Structure formats: structure tokens, C-alpha cells
Amino acid sequence: MDGECELGTLLQNMAPVLRPKRYVIASVDSWPDPLPEGLLATIQEPEGVTVIAPVAESGGLGLEPSAVFRCIRLNVHSSLQAVGLTAAISNRLARHGISANLLAGAYHDHLLVPEGDAERALCLLEELSLEARRAKLP
């Protein structure tokens, strides 16, 4: 499960994909039992359990989908020790006024972006990857 550490290689090969589901992020007081299908992530915090759930499942958790997000998965197998990938992505999206919440999985990074900015964010990440590939050319 080592993954890639070299920033240039990560950027060149990130192959971002916009996942079809729409997500909400909210906090619940305790773990839902049973856990709903399709949760993207859960995070235990002192104030409660943060869940990232598909909009379709959010009603069963009592969540109000006030803000809806889309998830962009980077298909490159990034190392959890890699330096700079999150910064490069965040900086690119921030320059275009797009907020991004990044989650690191064991194999891939996932970005949650506001639903209305999802297509534009995907294009910006594809451009960033293309720029990295062009910079590598002799």
C-alpha cells in the first residue's frame, strides 16, 4: 500500500473522476445503527460523529441537506506520506474561488466540492494534470 510520493508524478497521473452521487456533511450524536449504505466517510469528533452521506440516505439520518457536495476522486495511488499534492490542488481551486474539503483514503484522495462548482473543479484539476505532463516533456 505504499503509493506514489513524487509530486510531479502524482499531478501528471491524478486522473480525477467526478463521482455521480451527491453528498451532505453533518454531525450526528451517535453512530447510526445500522450504518446507512453508501457513506463516504465517518469521523469521530468530541462533538459527535461527522458523516459524509449520500443525499438519498441523509433523511434516514435526520440530516438536512443545506449544502450539497460532489466528490472528485483522484485515481492515482498516492502515498499518505506524499508532500504537496493537497496544497497544489487546494491552491488551484482557491484561485478560482472553489472550496474543497480533502479526504485521504489508503489508496486515493477524495475532494468534496460544492455541487455547483463540481464540473468546473474537475476541469481545473484536469488542466493542472495536463500542465504537469507538459512540464515533464523535454
C-alpha positions in Angstrom: 0.0 0.0 0.0 3.0 2.3 -0.5 1.7 4.6 -3.2 3.4 7.4 -5.1 5.3 10.2 -3.3 6.8 12.3 -6.1 4.6 15.4 -6.6 5.2 15.7 -10.3 4.2 12.1 -10.9 1.1 12.5 -8.7 0.0 15.6 -10.6 0.7 14.0 -14.0 -1.3 10.9 -13.2 -4.0 12.1 -10.9 -6.8 11.2 -13.4 -9.7 13.0 -11.5 -13.1 11.5 -11.8 -16.4 13.2 -10.7 -18.4 10.6 -8.8 -22.2 10.6 -9.6 -23.6 10.8 -6.1 -24.4 14.0 -4.2 -23.3 14.2 -0.6 -24.1 16.1 2.6 -21.8 16.6 5.6 -23.3 16.7 9.0 -22.8 15.7 12.6 -24.9 13.1 14.4 -24.9 12.5 18.2 -24.0 8.8 17.9 -23.3 6.1 15.3 -26.4 5.2 13.4 -27.4 1.6 13.7 -27.3 0.1 11.2 -25.0 2.4 9.3 -26.7 3.6 6.1 -25.5 2.3 2.7 -23.1 4.4 0.8 -21.5 6.5 3.5 -18.3 8.1 2.0 -16.7 8.7 5.4 -17.2 9.0 9.1 -15.1 10.9 11.5 -15.3 10.6 15.3 -15.0 14.1 16.9 -15.6 15.2 20.5 -18.8 16.9 19.5 -20.3 13.9 17.7 -19.8 11.8 14.6 -19.3 13.6 11.3 -20.9 11.7 8.5 -20.5 12.2 4.8 -23.6 10.6 3.4 -25.3 10.5 0.0 -28.2 12.9 -0.2 -30.5 9.9 -0.8 -29.5 8.4 2.6 -29.5 11.7 4.5 -33.2 11.6 5.6 -32.7 8.3 7.4 -30.0 10.0 9.5 -32.2 13.0 10.2 -29.8 15.3 8.2 -31.0 18.4 6.4 -29.1 18.8 3.1 -28.4 22.5 3.5 -25.2 22.2 1.4 -24.7 19.6 -1.2 -21.3 18.4 -2.3 -19.9 16.3 -5.1 -16.9 14.1 -4.8 -13.9 14.0 -7.1 -11.7 11.0 -6.7 -8.1 11.2 -7.8 -7.3 7.8 -9.4 -3.6 8.0 -8.8 -2.5 5.8 -5.9 -1.0 8.4 -3.6 1.1 7.7 -0.6 -0.1 9.0 2.7 3.5 10.4 3.1 3.3 12.4 -0.2 4.1 16.1 0.2 2.5 18.9 -1.8 -0.5 17.3 -3.6 -3.1 18.7 -1.3 -1.5 22.1 -1.4 -1.3 22.1 -5.2 -4.9 21.1 -5.6 -6.2 23.5 -2.9 -4.2 26.4 -4.3 -5.5 25.8 -7.9 -9.2 25.6 -6.7 -8.8 28.5 -4.3 -7.5 30.8 -7.1 -10.8 30.1 -8.8 -13.0 30.6 -5.7 -13.8 26.9 -5.2 -13.8 25.5 -1.7 -12.5 21.9 -1.3 -12.6 19.5 1.6 -10.0 16.8 1.1 -10.1 13.3 2.4 -7.2 10.9 2.2 -8.0 7.2 1.7 -5.5 4.4 1.9 -5.2 4.4 -1.9 -6.8 7.6 -3.3 -7.5 11.2 -2.3 -11.1 12.5 -2.5 -12.2 16.1 -2.8 -15.6 17.3 -1.7 -16.6 20.4 -3.6 -19.9 22.4 -3.7 -22.2 20.8 -6.2 -22.5 24.0 -8.3 -18.7 24.1 -8.7 -18.1 20.4 -9.4 -17.7 20.4 -13.2 -15.5 23.5 -13.1 -13.3 21.9 -10.3 -13.0 18.8 -12.4 -11.8 20.8 -15.4 -9.3 22.7 -13.3 -7.8 19.5 -12.0 -7.6 18.1 -15.5 -5.8 21.3 -16.6 -3.4 21.0 -13.6 -2.6 17.4 -14.6 -2.1 18.3 -18.2 0.3 21.2 -17.2 2.3 18.8 -15.1 2.6 16.3 -18.0 3.6 19.2 -20.4 6.3 20.4 -17.9 7.8 16.9 -18.0 8.3 16.9 -21.7 11.8 17.6 -23.0 
